[in-house]
Amino acid sequence: MLGLRVSARVVWGYSVRLAPQGKGRVAYTFPPPSTVLGAFIASLQKVVGDRRELTTKNTVKKARILSAGEDYKH
């Protein structure tokens, strides 16, 4: 079994801009779980050398995996 323990110190607040919002932002005490998970995954990808990115195009519901070299050719 593989586990990960993380300790964090929350400094002030965390601001998130959602798609339908304008300049006003919602402030949270803690980052959303998806943001924390994304930070861990990005660091893990750097360690193992996986440079693919999960991107969305014009919608949050549809996403695809892009290769670092092959899919970026014009």
PDB file of N, CA, C, O and CB in Angstrom:
ATOM      1  N   MET A   1       0.834  -1.166   0.000  1.00  0.00           N
ATOM      2  CA  MET A   1       0.000   0.000   0.000  1.00  0.00           C
ATOM      3  C   MET A   1       0.889   1.244   0.000  1.00  0.00           C
ATOM      4  O   MET A   1       1.905   1.300   0.694  1.00  0.00           O
ATOM      5  CB  MET A   1      -0.954  -0.010   1.208  1.00  0.00           C
ATOM      6  N   LEU A   2       0.491   2.226  -0.783  1.00  0.00           N
ATOM      7  CA  LEU A   2       1.244   3.463  -0.908  1.00  0.00           C
ATOM      8  C   LEU A   2       0.441   4.582  -0.261  1.00  0.00           C
ATOM      9  O   LEU A   2      -0.755   4.713  -0.520  1.00  0.00           O
ATOM     10  CB  LEU A   2       1.556   3.787  -2.400  1.00  0.00           C
ATOM     11  N   GLY A   3       1.072   5.377   0.563  1.00  0.00           N
ATOM     12  CA  GLY A   3       0.371   6.462   1.240  1.00  0.00           C
ATOM     13  C   GLY A   3       1.154   7.757   1.146  1.00  0.00           C
ATOM     14  O   GLY A   3       2.346   7.762   0.841  1.00  0.00           O
ATOM     15  N   LEU A   4       0.475   8.836   1.409  1.00  0.00           N
ATOM     16  CA  LEU A   4       1.085  10.153   1.361  1.00  0.00           C
ATOM     17  C   LEU A   4       0.501  10.983   2.498  1.00  0.00           C
ATOM     18  O   LEU A   4      -0.717  11.100   2.631  1.00  0.00           O
ATOM     19  CB  LEU A   4       0.851  10.840  -0.023  1.00  0.00           C
ATOM     20  N   ARG A   5       1.365  11.550   3.301  1.00  0.00           N
ATOM     21  CA  ARG A   5       0.916  12.423   4.382  1.00  0.00           C
ATOM     22  C   ARG A   5       1.391  13.836   4.074  1.00  0.00           C
ATOM     23  O   ARG A   5       2.559  14.058   3.755  1.00  0.00           O
ATOM     24  CB  ARG A   5       1.451  11.935   5.773  1.00  0.00           C
ATOM     25  N   VAL A   6       0.487  14.768   4.172  1.00  0.00           N
ATOM     26  CA  VAL A   6       0.796  16.156   3.849  1.00  0.00           C
ATOM     27  C   VAL A   6       0.378  17.031   5.015  1.00  0.00           C
ATOM     28  O   VAL A   6      -0.727  16.901   5.542  1.00  0.00           O
ATOM     29  CB  VAL A   6       0.089  16.604   2.539  1.00  0.00           C
ATOM     30  N   SER A   7       1.264  17.915   5.408  1.00  0.00           N
ATOM     31  CA  SER A   7       0.894  18.923   6.402  1.00  0.00           C
ATOM     32  C   SER A   7       1.016  20.286   5.736  1.00  0.00           C
ATOM     33  O   SER A   7       1.964  20.548   4.996  1.00  0.00           O
ATOM     34  CB  SER A   7       1.798  18.831   7.692  1.00  0.00           C
ATOM     35  N   ALA A   8       0.051  21.141   6.008  1.00  0.00           N
ATOM     36  CA  ALA A   8       0.031  22.453   5.365  1.00  0.00           C
ATOM     37  C   ALA A   8      -0.330  23.514   6.389  1.00  0.00           C
ATOM     38  O   ALA A   8      -1.003  23.247   7.384  1.00  0.00           O
ATOM     39  CB  ALA A   8      -0.964  22.477   4.184  1.00  0.00           C
ATOM     40  N   ARG A   9       0.127  24.701   6.121  1.00  0.00           N
ATOM     41  CA  ARG A   9      -0.214  25.844   6.962  1.00  0.00           C
ATOM     42  C   ARG A   9      -0.962  26.839   6.078  1.00  0.00           C
ATOM     43  O   ARG A   9      -0.399  27.378   5.125  1.00  0.00           O
ATOM     44  CB  ARG A   9       1.073  26.498   7.617  1.00  0.00           C
ATOM     45  N   VAL A  10      -2.221  27.076   6.396  1.00  0.00           N
ATOM     46  CA  VAL A  10      -3.031  28.006   5.619  1.00  0.00           C
ATOM     47  C   VAL A  10      -2.679  29.415   6.065  1.00  0.00           C
ATOM     48  O   VAL A  10      -2.732  29.728   7.254  1.00  0.00           O
ATOM     49  CB  VAL A  10      -4.560  27.722   5.793  1.00  0.00           C
ATOM     50  N   VAL A  11      -2.320  30.258   5.115  1.00  0.00           N
ATOM     51  CA  VAL A  11      -1.841  31.591   5.441  1.00  0.00           C
ATOM     52  C   VAL A  11      -2.992  32.588   5.542  1.00  0.00           C
ATOM     53  O   VAL A  11      -3.207  33.166   6.607  1.00  0.00           O
ATOM     54  CB  VAL A  11      -0.835  32.055   4.400  1.00  0.00           C
ATOM     55  N   TRP A  12      -3.724  32.799   4.477  1.00  0.00           N
ATOM     56  CA  TRP A  12      -4.749  33.821   4.516  1.00  0.00           C
ATOM     57  C   TRP A  12      -6.052  33.326   3.913  1.00  0.00           C
ATOM     58  O   TRP A  12      -7.083  33.316   4.585  1.00  0.00           O
ATOM     59  CB  TRP A  12      -4.280  35.058   3.792  1.00  0.00           C
ATOM     60  N   GLY A  13      -6.017  32.932   2.705  1.00  0.00           N
ATOM     61  CA  GLY A  13      -7.206  32.494   1.999  1.00  0.00           C
ATOM     62  C   GLY A  13      -6.819  32.058   0.603  1.00  0.00           C
ATOM     63  O   GLY A  13      -5.669  32.203   0.188  1.00  0.00           O
ATOM     64  N   TYR A  14      -7.761  31.539  -0.097  1.00  0.00           N
ATOM     65  CA  TYR A  14      -7.499  31.031  -1.433  1.00  0.00           C
ATOM     66  C   TYR A  14      -8.610  31.540  -2.330  1.00  0.00           C
ATOM     67  O   TYR A  14      -9.786  31.369  -2.008  1.00  0.00           O
ATOM     68  CB  TYR A  14      -7.411  29.466  -1.455  1.00  0.00           C
ATOM     69  N   SER A  15      -8.266  32.159  -3.441  1.00  0.00           N
ATOM     70  CA  SER A  15      -9.259  32.724  -4.341  1.00  0.00           C
ATOM     71  C   SER A  15      -9.346  31.884  -5.602  1.00  0.00           C
ATOM     72  O   SER A  15      -8.327  31.510  -6.183  1.00  0.00           O
ATOM     73  CB  SER A  15      -8.920  34.183  -4.685  1.00  0.00           C
ATOM     74  N   VAL A  16     -10.557  31.593  -6.018  1.00  0.00           N
ATOM     75  CA  VAL A  16     -10.777  30.767  -7.203  1.00  0.00           C
ATOM     76  C   VAL A  16     -11.655  31.537  -8.171  1.00  0.00           C
ATOM     77  O   VAL A  16     -12.670  32.109  -7.773  1.00  0.00           O
ATOM     78  CB  VAL A  16     -11.425  29.400  -6.832  1.00  0.00           C
ATOM     79  N   ARG A  17     -11.276  31.556  -9.427  1.00  0.00           N
ATOM     80  CA  ARG A  17     -12.117  32.179 -10.446  1.00  0.00           C
ATOM     81  C   ARG A  17     -12.817  31.074 -11.222  1.00  0.00           C
ATOM     82  O   ARG A  17     -12.175  30.247 -11.869  1.00  0.00           O
ATOM     83  CB  ARG A  17     -11.278  33.095 -11.400  1.00  0.00           C
ATOM     84  N   LEU A  18     -14.127  31.072 -11.148  1.00  0.00           N
ATOM     85  CA  LEU A  18     -14.923  30.093 -11.873  1.00  0.00           C
ATOM     86  C   LEU A  18     -15.296  30.656 -13.235  1.00  0.00           C
ATOM     87  O   LEU A  18     -15.264  31.870 -13.439  1.00  0.00           O
ATOM     88  CB  LEU A  18     -16.189  29.706 -11.074  1.00  0.00           C
ATOM     89  N   ALA A  19     -15.647  29.784 -14.159  1.00  0.00           N
ATOM     90  CA  ALA A  19     -15.926  30.189 -15.537  1.00  0.00           C
ATOM     91  C   ALA A  19     -17.011  31.266 -15.671  1.00  0.00           C
ATOM     92  O   ALA A  19     -16.792  32.220 -16.417  1.00  0.00           O
ATOM     93  CB  ALA A  19     -16.330  28.988 -16.328  1.00  0.00           C
ATOM     94  N   PRO A  20     -18.156  31.176 -15.003  1.00  0.00           N
ATOM     95  CA  PRO A  20     -19.177  32.205 -15.238  1.00  0.00           C
ATOM     96  C   PRO A  20     -18.936  33.516 -14.499  1.00  0.00           C
ATOM     97  O   PRO A  20     -19.676  34.474 -14.721  1.00  0.00           O
ATOM     98  CB  PRO A  20     -20.509  31.673 -14.846  1.00  0.00           C
ATOM     99  N   GLN A  21     -17.944  33.597 -13.642  1.00  0.00           N
ATOM    100  CA  GLN A  21     -17.701  34.808 -12.863  1.00  0.00           C
ATOM    101  C   GLN A  21     -16.883  35.812 -13.655  1.00  0.00           C
ATOM    102  O   GLN A  21     -16.130  35.455 -14.561  1.00  0.00           O
ATOM    103  CB  GLN A  21     -16.991  34.470 -11.557  1.00  0.00           C
ATOM    104  N   GLY A  22     -17.046  37.055 -13.296  1.00  0.00           N
ATOM    105  CA  GLY A  22     -16.251  38.110 -13.902  1.00  0.00           C
ATOM    106  C   GLY A  22     -15.016  38.377 -13.062  1.00  0.00           C
ATOM    107  O   GLY A  22     -14.232  37.470 -12.784  1.00  0.00           O
ATOM    108  N   LYS A  23     -14.850  39.637 -12.658  1.00  0.00           N
ATOM    109  CA  LYS A  23     -13.682  39.985 -11.854  1.00  0.00           C
ATOM    110  C   LYS A  23     -13.835  39.588 -10.390  1.00  0.00           C
ATOM    111  O   LYS A  23     -12.838  39.410  -9.691  1.00  0.00           O
ATOM    112  CB  LYS A  23     -13.419  41.466 -11.949  1.00  0.00           C
ATOM    113  N   GLY A  24     -15.055  39.450  -9.929  1.00  0.00           N
ATOM    114  CA  GLY A  24     -15.276  39.042  -8.542  1.00  0.00           C
ATOM    115  C   GLY A  24     -14.916  37.581  -8.347  1.00  0.00           C
ATOM    116  O   GLY A  24     -15.202  36.745  -9.205  1.00  0.00           O
ATOM    117  N   ARG A  25     -14.296  37.276  -7.234  1.00  0.00           N
ATOM    118  CA  ARG A  25     -13.871  35.903  -6.966  1.00  0.00           C
ATOM    119  C   ARG A  25     -14.410  35.437  -5.625  1.00  0.00           C
ATOM    120  O   ARG A  25     -14.641  36.235  -4.717  1.00  0.00           O
ATOM    121  CB  ARG A  25     -12.339  35.791  -6.993  1.00  0.00           C
ATOM    122  N   VAL A  26     -14.600  34.151  -5.523  1.00  0.00           N
ATOM    123  CA  VAL A  26     -15.025  33.541  -4.273  1.00  0.00           C
ATOM    124  C   VAL A  26     -13.775  33.202  -3.471  1.00  0.00           C
ATOM    125  O   VAL A  26     -12.850  32.589  -4.004  1.00  0.00           O
ATOM    126  CB  VAL A  26     -15.903  32.268  -4.524  1.00  0.00           C
ATOM    127  N   ALA A  27     -13.733  33.590  -2.203  1.00  0.00           N
ATOM    128  CA  ALA A  27     -12.574  33.287  -1.360  1.00  0.00           C
ATOM    129  C   ALA A  27     -12.887  32.091  -0.467  1.00  0.00           C
ATOM    130  O   ALA A  27     -13.939  32.044   0.172  1.00  0.00           O
ATOM    131  CB  ALA A  27     -12.176  34.519  -0.501  1.00  0.00           C
ATOM    132  N   TYR A  28     -11.987  31.141  -0.426  1.00  0.00           N
ATOM    133  CA  TYR A  28     -12.126  29.946   0.395  1.00  0.00           C
ATOM    134  C   TYR A  28     -11.027  29.922   1.452  1.00  0.00           C
ATOM    135  O   TYR A  28      -9.965  30.516   1.269  1.00  0.00           O
ATOM    136  CB  TYR A  28     -12.075  28.670  -0.476  1.00  0.00           C
ATOM    137  N   THR A  29     -11.292  29.230   2.560  1.00  0.00           N
ATOM    138  CA  THR A  29     -10.265  29.061   3.581  1.00  0.00           C
ATOM    139  C   THR A  29      -9.205  28.083   3.110  1.00  0.00           C
ATOM    140  O   THR A  29      -8.014  28.299   3.338  1.00  0.00           O
ATOM    141  CB  THR A  29     -10.884  28.580   4.898  1.00  0.00           C
ATOM    142  N   PHE A  30      -9.623  27.013   2.457  1.00  0.00           N
ATOM    143  CA  PHE A  30      -8.719  25.989   1.929  1.00  0.00           C
ATOM    144  C   PHE A  30      -8.912  25.873   0.425  1.00  0.00           C
ATOM    145  O   PHE A  30     -10.005  26.146  -0.071  1.00  0.00           O
ATOM    146  CB  PHE A  30      -8.964  24.618   2.619  1.00  0.00           C
ATOM    147  N   PRO A  31      -7.888  25.478  -0.310  1.00  0.00           N
ATOM    148  CA  PRO A  31      -8.062  25.244  -1.744  1.00  0.00           C
ATOM    149  C   PRO A  31      -9.028  24.084  -1.975  1.00  0.00           C
ATOM    150  O   PRO A  31      -9.137  23.198  -1.128  1.00  0.00           O
ATOM    151  CB  PRO A  31      -6.699  24.954  -2.420  1.00  0.00           C
ATOM    152  N   PRO A  32      -9.732  24.077  -3.111  1.00  0.00           N
ATOM    153  CA  PRO A  32     -10.601  22.953  -3.431  1.00  0.00           C
ATOM    154  C   PRO A  32      -9.791  21.656  -3.529  1.00  0.00           C
ATOM    155  O   PRO A  32      -8.621  21.698  -3.908  1.00  0.00           O
ATOM    156  CB  PRO A  32     -11.354  23.216  -4.747  1.00  0.00           C
ATOM    157  N   PRO A  33     -10.383  20.516  -3.198  1.00  0.00           N
ATOM    158  CA  PRO A  33      -9.648  19.245  -3.262  1.00  0.00           C
ATOM    159  C   PRO A  33      -9.073  18.946  -4.641  1.00  0.00           C
ATOM    160  O   PRO A  33      -7.994  18.364  -4.748  1.00  0.00           O
ATOM    161  CB  PRO A  33     -10.553  18.115  -2.850  1.00  0.00           C
ATOM    162  N   SER A  34      -9.782  19.338  -5.697  1.00  0.00           N
ATOM    163  CA  SER A  34      -9.269  19.078  -7.043  1.00  0.00           C
ATOM    164  C   SER A  34      -7.984  19.863  -7.316  1.00  0.00           C
ATOM    165  O   SER A  34      -7.111  19.382  -8.038  1.00  0.00           O
ATOM    166  CB  SER A  34     -10.328  19.433  -8.090  1.00  0.00           C
ATOM    167  N   THR A  35      -7.861  21.061  -6.747  1.00  0.00           N
ATOM    168  CA  THR A  35      -6.649  21.857  -6.919  1.00  0.00           C
ATOM    169  C   THR A  35      -5.475  21.234  -6.181  1.00  0.00           C
ATOM    170  O   THR A  35      -4.361  21.189  -6.702  1.00  0.00           O
ATOM    171  CB  THR A  35      -6.876  23.286  -6.431  1.00  0.00           C
ATOM    172  N   VAL A  36      -5.721  20.758  -4.977  1.00  0.00           N
ATOM    173  CA  VAL A  36      -4.664  20.101  -4.200  1.00  0.00           C
ATOM    174  C   VAL A  36      -4.218  18.825  -4.907  1.00  0.00           C
ATOM    175  O   VAL A  36      -3.020  18.564  -5.022  1.00  0.00           O
ATOM    176  CB  VAL A  36      -5.154  19.779  -2.762  1.00  0.00           C
ATOM    177  N   LEU A  37      -5.171  18.038  -5.376  1.00  0.00           N
ATOM    178  CA  LEU A  37      -4.844  16.810  -6.097  1.00  0.00           C
ATOM    179  C   LEU A  37      -4.065  17.118  -7.367  1.00  0.00           C
ATOM    180  O   LEU A  37      -3.109  16.414  -7.693  1.00  0.00           O
ATOM    181  CB  LEU A  37      -6.118  16.031  -6.436  1.00  0.00           C
ATOM    182  N   GLY A  38      -4.462  18.159  -8.085  1.00  0.00           N
ATOM    183  CA  GLY A  38      -3.749  18.552  -9.296  1.00  0.00           C
ATOM    184  C   GLY A  38      -2.313  18.965  -9.020  1.00  0.00           C
ATOM    185  O   GLY A  38      -1.422  18.672  -9.818  1.00  0.00           O
ATOM    186  N   ALA A  39      -2.077  19.638  -7.905  1.00  0.00           N
ATOM    187  CA  ALA A  39      -0.710  20.024  -7.539  1.00  0.00           C
ATOM    188  C   ALA A  39       0.148  18.798  -7.257  1.00  0.00           C
ATOM    189  O   ALA A  39       1.310  18.744  -7.662  1.00  0.00           O
ATOM    190  CB  ALA A  39      -0.722  20.947  -6.315  1.00  0.00           C
ATOM    191  N   PHE A  40      -0.424  17.805  -6.558  1.00  0.00           N
ATOM    192  CA  PHE A  40       0.320  16.570  -6.297  1.00  0.00           C
ATOM    193  C   PHE A  40       0.614  15.814  -7.586  1.00  0.00           C
ATOM    194  O   PHE A  40       1.726  15.324  -7.781  1.00  0.00           O
ATOM    195  CB  PHE A  40      -0.459  15.674  -5.336  1.00  0.00           C
ATOM    196  N   ILE A  41      -0.376  15.720  -8.461  1.00  0.00           N
ATOM    197  CA  ILE A  41      -0.207  14.982  -9.709  1.00  0.00           C
ATOM    198  C   ILE A  41       0.826  15.670 -10.599  1.00  0.00           C
ATOM    199  O   ILE A  41       1.647  14.995 -11.220  1.00  0.00           O
ATOM    200  CB  ILE A  41      -1.551  14.854 -10.449  1.00  0.00           C
ATOM    201  N   ALA A  42       0.798  16.997 -10.669  1.00  0.00           N
ATOM    202  CA  ALA A  42       1.778  17.717 -11.484  1.00  0.00           C
ATOM    203  C   ALA A  42       3.195  17.460 -10.990  1.00  0.00           C
ATOM    204  O   ALA A  42       4.107  17.264 -11.793  1.00  0.00           O
ATOM    205  CB  ALA A  42       1.483  19.219 -11.474  1.00  0.00           C
ATOM    206  N   SER A  43       3.385  17.459  -9.675  1.00  0.00           N
ATOM    207  CA  SER A  43       4.712  17.172  -9.122  1.00  0.00           C
ATOM    208  C   SER A  43       5.126  15.737  -9.397  1.00  0.00           C
ATOM    209  O   SER A  43       6.281  15.476  -9.736  1.00  0.00           O
ATOM    210  CB  SER A  43       4.733  17.437  -7.619  1.00  0.00           C
ATOM    211  N   LEU A  44       4.193  14.809  -9.255  1.00  0.00           N
ATOM    212  CA  LEU A  44       4.490  13.405  -9.518  1.00  0.00           C
ATOM    213  C   LEU A  44       4.830  13.181 -10.984  1.00  0.00           C
ATOM    214  O   LEU A  44       5.716  12.386 -11.296  1.00  0.00           O
ATOM    215  CB  LEU A  44       3.311  12.528  -9.114  1.00  0.00           C
ATOM    216  N   GLN A  45       4.136  13.871 -11.892  1.00  0.00           N
ATOM    217  CA  GLN A  45       4.432  13.738 -13.315  1.00  0.00           C
ATOM    218  C   GLN A  45       5.847  14.214 -13.626  1.00  0.00           C
ATOM    219  O   GLN A  45       6.524  13.617 -14.464  1.00  0.00           O
ATOM    220  CB  GLN A  45       3.415  14.526 -14.148  1.00  0.00           C
ATOM    221  N   LYS A  46       6.303  15.265 -12.974  1.00  0.00           N
ATOM    222  CA  LYS A  46       7.671  15.740 -13.192  1.00  0.00           C
ATOM    223  C   LYS A  46       8.686  14.711 -12.720  1.00  0.00           C
ATOM    224  O   LYS A  46       9.719  14.512 -13.360  1.00  0.00           O
ATOM    225  CB  LYS A  46       7.900  17.073 -12.470  1.00  0.00           C
ATOM    226  N   VAL A  47       8.394  14.056 -11.599  1.00  0.00           N
ATOM    227  CA  VAL A  47       9.321  13.062 -11.049  1.00  0.00           C
ATOM    228  C   VAL A  47       9.455  11.863 -11.979  1.00  0.00           C
ATOM    229  O   VAL A  47      10.561  11.372 -12.204  1.00  0.00           O
ATOM    230  CB  VAL A  47       8.852  12.600  -9.662  1.00  0.00           C
ATOM    231  N   VAL A  48       8.327  11.386 -12.525  1.00  0.00           N
ATOM    232  CA  VAL A  48       8.363  10.191 -13.375  1.00  0.00           C
ATOM    233  C   VAL A  48       8.612  10.520 -14.841  1.00  0.00           C
ATOM    234  O   VAL A  48       8.781   9.607 -15.648  1.00  0.00           O
ATOM    235  CB  VAL A  48       7.064   9.427 -13.247  1.00  0.00           C
ATOM    236  N   GLY A  49       8.641  11.800 -15.207  1.00  0.00           N
ATOM    237  CA  GLY A  49       8.958  12.193 -16.571  1.00  0.00           C
ATOM    238  C   GLY A  49       7.776  12.180 -17.525  1.00  0.00           C
ATOM    239  O   GLY A  49       7.979  12.197 -18.739  1.00  0.00           O
ATOM    240  N   ASP A  50       6.556  12.150 -17.023  1.00  0.00           N
ATOM    241  CA  ASP A  50       5.362  12.174 -17.865  1.00  0.00           C
ATOM    242  C   ASP A  50       4.983  13.630 -18.084  1.00  0.00           C
ATOM    243  O   ASP A  50       4.632  14.324 -17.130  1.00  0.00           O
ATOM    244  CB  ASP A  50       4.176  11.368 -17.218  1.00  0.00           C
ATOM    245  N   ARG A  51       5.048  14.107 -19.326  1.00  0.00           N
ATOM    246  CA  ARG A  51       4.804  15.515 -19.598  1.00  0.00           C
ATOM    247  C   ARG A  51       3.467  15.768 -20.288  1.00  0.00           C
ATOM    248  O   ARG A  51       3.261  16.844 -20.848  1.00  0.00           O
ATOM    249  CB  ARG A  51       5.914  16.065 -20.441  1.00  0.00           C
ATOM    250  N   ARG A  52       2.553  14.793 -20.258  1.00  0.00           N
ATOM    251  CA  ARG A  52       1.241  15.004 -20.864  1.00  0.00           C
ATOM    252  C   ARG A  52       0.415  15.960 -20.010  1.00  0.00           C
ATOM    253  O   ARG A  52       0.645  16.086 -18.807  1.00  0.00           O
ATOM    254  CB  ARG A  52       0.499  13.663 -21.041  1.00  0.00           C
ATOM    255  N   GLU A  53      -0.544  16.629 -20.635  1.00  0.00           N
ATOM    256  CA  GLU A  53      -1.412  17.556 -19.920  1.00  0.00           C
ATOM    257  C   GLU A  53      -2.859  17.202 -20.186  1.00  0.00           C
ATOM    258  O   GLU A  53      -3.218  16.787 -21.288  1.00  0.00           O
ATOM    259  CB  GLU A  53      -1.127  19.009 -20.331  1.00  0.00           C
ATOM    260  N   LEU A  54      -3.679  17.368 -19.177  1.00  0.00           N
ATOM    261  CA  LEU A  54      -5.114  17.211 -19.341  1.00  0.00           C
ATOM    262  C   LEU A  54      -5.679  18.594 -19.602  1.00  0.00           C
ATOM    263  O   LEU A  54      -5.608  19.470 -18.741  1.00  0.00           O
ATOM    264  CB  LEU A  54      -5.779  16.538 -18.084  1.00  0.00           C
ATOM    265  N   THR A  55      -6.239  18.794 -20.782  1.00  0.00           N
ATOM    266  CA  THR A  55      -6.736  20.114 -21.142  1.00  0.00           C
ATOM    267  C   THR A  55      -8.200  20.045 -21.523  1.00  0.00           C
ATOM    268  O   THR A  55      -8.710  18.992 -21.905  1.00  0.00           O
ATOM    269  CB  THR A  55      -5.919  20.704 -22.286  1.00  0.00           C
ATOM    270  N   THR A  56      -8.863  21.172 -21.414  1.00  0.00           N
ATOM    271  CA  THR A  56     -10.257  21.268 -21.834  1.00  0.00           C
ATOM    272  C   THR A  56     -10.346  22.243 -22.992  1.00  0.00           C
ATOM    273  O   THR A  56      -9.529  23.156 -23.119  1.00  0.00           O
ATOM    274  CB  THR A  56     -11.175  21.714 -20.658  1.00  0.00           C
ATOM    275  N   LYS A  57     -11.332  22.041 -23.821  1.00  0.00           N
ATOM    276  CA  LYS A  57     -11.503  22.924 -24.961  1.00  0.00           C
ATOM    277  C   LYS A  57     -12.948  23.419 -24.993  1.00  0.00           C
ATOM    278  O   LYS A  57     -13.857  22.652 -25.314  1.00  0.00           O
ATOM    279  CB  LYS A  57     -11.131  22.201 -26.286  1.00  0.00           C
ATOM    280  N   ASN A  58     -13.163  24.667 -24.671  1.00  0.00           N
ATOM    281  CA  ASN A  58     -14.454  25.344 -24.696  1.00  0.00           C
ATOM    282  C   ASN A  58     -15.496  24.782 -23.735  1.00  0.00           C
ATOM    283  O   ASN A  58     -16.609  25.304 -23.689  1.00  0.00           O
ATOM    284  CB  ASN A  58     -14.995  25.294 -26.065  1.00  0.00           C
ATOM    285  N   THR A  59     -15.196  23.779 -22.994  1.00  0.00           N
ATOM    286  CA  THR A  59     -16.156  23.236 -22.040  1.00  0.00           C
ATOM    287  C   THR A  59     -15.418  22.512 -20.932  1.00  0.00           C
ATOM    288  O   THR A  59     -14.325  21.987 -21.147  1.00  0.00           O
ATOM    289  CB  THR A  59     -17.152  22.290 -22.736  1.00  0.00           C
ATOM    290  N   VAL A  60     -15.995  22.482 -19.778  1.00  0.00           N
ATOM    291  CA  VAL A  60     -15.377  21.805 -18.651  1.00  0.00           C
ATOM    292  C   VAL A  60     -15.647  20.306 -18.722  1.00  0.00           C
ATOM    293  O   VAL A  60     -14.875  19.521 -18.171  1.00  0.00           O
ATOM    294  CB  VAL A  60     -15.892  22.382 -17.327  1.00  0.00           C
ATOM    295  N   LYS A  61     -16.718  19.896 -19.383  1.00  0.00           N
ATOM    296  CA  LYS A  61     -17.117  18.493 -19.395  1.00  0.00           C
ATOM    297  C   LYS A  61     -16.247  17.634 -20.310  1.00  0.00           C
ATOM    298  O   LYS A  61     -16.014  16.465 -20.004  1.00  0.00           O
ATOM    299  CB  LYS A  61     -18.556  18.379 -19.818  1.00  0.00           C
ATOM    300  N   LYS A  62     -15.764  18.180 -21.418  1.00  0.00           N
ATOM    301  CA  LYS A  62     -14.976  17.400 -22.365  1.00  0.00           C
ATOM    302  C   LYS A  62     -13.493  17.685 -22.159  1.00  0.00           C
ATOM    303  O   LYS A  62     -13.075  18.843 -22.135  1.00  0.00           O
ATOM    304  CB  LYS A  62     -15.394  17.716 -23.820  1.00  0.00           C
ATOM    305  N   ALA A  63     -12.711  16.641 -22.012  1.00  0.00           N
ATOM    306  CA  ALA A  63     -11.268  16.801 -21.826  1.00  0.00           C
ATOM    307  C   ALA A  63     -10.555  15.710 -22.602  1.00  0.00           C
ATOM    308  O   ALA A  63     -11.133  14.655 -22.862  1.00  0.00           O
ATOM    309  CB  ALA A  63     -10.880  16.752 -20.318  1.00  0.00           C
ATOM    310  N   ARG A  64      -9.317  15.950 -22.971  1.00  0.00           N
ATOM    311  CA  ARG A  64      -8.538  14.943 -23.679  1.00  0.00           C
ATOM    312  C   ARG A  64      -7.085  15.030 -23.229  1.00  0.00           C
ATOM    313  O   ARG A  64      -6.622  16.077 -22.777  1.00  0.00           O
ATOM    314  CB  ARG A  64      -8.653  15.127 -25.215  1.00  0.00           C
ATOM    315  N   ILE A  65      -6.382  13.923 -23.360  1.00  0.00           N
ATOM    316  CA  ILE A  65      -4.971  13.877 -23.002  1.00  0.00           C
ATOM    317  C   ILE A  65      -4.149  14.265 -24.227  1.00  0.00           C
ATOM    318  O   ILE A  65      -4.339  13.708 -25.309  1.00  0.00           O
ATOM    319  CB  ILE A  65      -4.565  12.461 -22.476  1.00  0.00           C
ATOM    320  N   LEU A  66      -3.252  15.201 -24.060  1.00  0.00           N
ATOM    321  CA  LEU A  66      -2.383  15.631 -25.145  1.00  0.00           C
ATOM    322  C   LEU A  66      -0.962  15.181 -24.870  1.00  0.00           C
ATOM    323  O   LEU A  66      -0.462  15.312 -23.752  1.00  0.00           O
ATOM    324  CB  LEU A  66      -2.442  17.157 -25.326  1.00  0.00           C
ATOM    325  N   SER A  67      -0.326  14.659 -25.880  1.00  0.00           N
ATOM    326  CA  SER A  67       1.071  14.281 -25.762  1.00  0.00           C
ATOM    327  C   SER A  67       1.919  15.546 -25.818  1.00  0.00           C
ATOM    328  O   SER A  67       1.519  16.544 -26.418  1.00  0.00           O
ATOM    329  CB  SER A  67       1.481  13.279 -26.881  1.00  0.00           C
ATOM    330  N   ALA A  68       3.070  15.502 -25.202  1.00  0.00           N
ATOM    331  CA  ALA A  68       3.922  16.690 -25.149  1.00  0.00           C
ATOM    332  C   ALA A  68       4.488  17.067 -26.511  1.00  0.00           C
ATOM    333  O   ALA A  68       4.767  18.244 -26.739  1.00  0.00           O
ATOM    334  CB  ALA A  68       5.054  16.468 -24.179  1.00  0.00           C
ATOM    335  N   GLY A  69       4.664  16.136 -27.405  1.00  0.00           N
ATOM    336  CA  GLY A  69       5.267  16.455 -28.688  1.00  0.00           C
ATOM    337  C   GLY A  69       4.385  16.193 -29.885  1.00  0.00           C
ATOM    338  O   GLY A  69       4.264  17.050 -30.760  1.00  0.00           O
ATOM    339  N   GLU A  70       3.774  15.044 -29.944  1.00  0.00           N
ATOM    340  CA  GLU A  70       3.076  14.620 -31.145  1.00  0.00           C
ATOM    341  C   GLU A  70       1.807  15.419 -31.416  1.00  0.00           C
ATOM    342  O   GLU A  70       1.562  15.794 -32.562  1.00  0.00           O
ATOM    343  CB  GLU A  70       2.740  13.169 -31.043  1.00  0.00           C
ATOM    344  N   ASP A  71       1.000  15.691 -30.408  1.00  0.00           N
ATOM    345  CA  ASP A  71      -0.283  16.347 -30.625  1.00  0.00           C
ATOM    346  C   ASP A  71      -0.166  17.859 -30.788  1.00  0.00           C
ATOM    347  O   ASP A  71      -1.155  18.504 -31.136  1.00  0.00           O
ATOM    348  CB  ASP A  71      -1.204  16.040 -29.485  1.00  0.00           C
ATOM    349  N   TYR A  72       1.005  18.447 -30.550  1.00  0.00           N
ATOM    350  CA  TYR A  72       1.158  19.882 -30.672  1.00  0.00           C
ATOM    351  C   TYR A  72       1.625  20.311 -32.058  1.00  0.00           C
ATOM    352  O   TYR A  72       1.799  21.504 -32.307  1.00  0.00           O
ATOM    353  CB  TYR A  72       2.120  20.374 -29.640  1.00  0.00           C
ATOM    354  N   LYS A  73       1.830  19.361 -32.959  1.00  0.00           N
ATOM    355  CA  LYS A  73       2.248  19.715 -34.314  1.00  0.00           C
ATOM    356  C   LYS A  73       1.104  20.414 -35.024  1.00  0.00           C
ATOM    357  O   LYS A  73      -0.057  20.036 -34.865  1.00  0.00           O
ATOM    358  CB  LYS A  73       2.698  18.462 -35.105  1.00  0.00           C
ATOM    359  N   HIS A  74       1.428  21.430 -35.806  1.00  0.00           N
ATOM    360  CA  HIS A  74       0.387  22.190 -36.520  1.00  0.00           C
ATOM    361  C   HIS A  74       0.115  21.585 -37.861  1.00  0.00           C
ATOM    362  O   HIS A  74      -0.729  22.086 -38.605  1.00  0.00           O
ATOM    363  CB  HIS A  74       0.788  23.649 -36.689  1.00  0.00           C
TER     364      HIS A  74
END
